[in-house]
Amino acid sequence: LFAETLGTAWLVLGGCGSAVLAAAFPDVGIGLLGVSLAFGLTVVTMAYAIGHVSGCHLNPAVTVGLWCGGRFPAGDVLPYIAAQVVGGALGAGVLFLIATGNADFSLAGGFASNGFGEHSPGGYSMSAGLISEVVMTFAFLFVIMGATHGNAPTGFAPLAIGLCLVLIHLVSIPVTNTSVNPARSTGPALFVGGWALQQLWLFWVAPMMGGALGGLPQHGERVGVQRAHQRLTRDLAGIADAVWRNGFKHEGKICCAERERRLSACGKFVGV
């Protein structure tokens, strides 16, 4: 849980921090591309750092998606989500402390919060934001499930997942400022308050829906494999049983024939 807290704090500090501190820096600002890369890099770096400890979810939607896909125990879902939300708030808190060191800083700029309508960077509606978040989170989980599959190339999952997050941000920052992560949305919203908290529901509902949908195909595959394995085991057991029974009967016939031959020979020897 500590790893999830630390990792999510790093995601918010690195990703949202790039938007708040560096995106519009005069003359050399990193812009939309830089912010997208920053979010992807936070995931890549933490995946290698804590992936072996907690799995590096850093996102309630990822945790729910992995659970729906049969890859994560139900009993650990709520503790993971709680740790991620705490991490998101901590990351936003550190970012706030840094940002307030500049006299021109103001929360009125949004503090990298997610929003729709008048609070969407591109003025996109609530329905557009909902569709975007569901679809993007679905794609994110679909990539995660595939990249971490047992048959996938080993060692490359963090890169695939991180690059997927970069692509997601490149597409959807203009729509909602890109969430696909309720913990990432909650952290900044706690500091902005007002409209950010009022619109926060969408950035819990939509990513959770997308995450669950993204994990379900893997669950279907796992169920199919399990059923196929059960059928194969049952068929092999039936074949083995049939072979054993037929072999035993055959062996029994051979034993009876041999016994009769020996008795016959014995009878001839004694003149019966």
Disulfide bonds with the S-S distance in Angstrom:
none
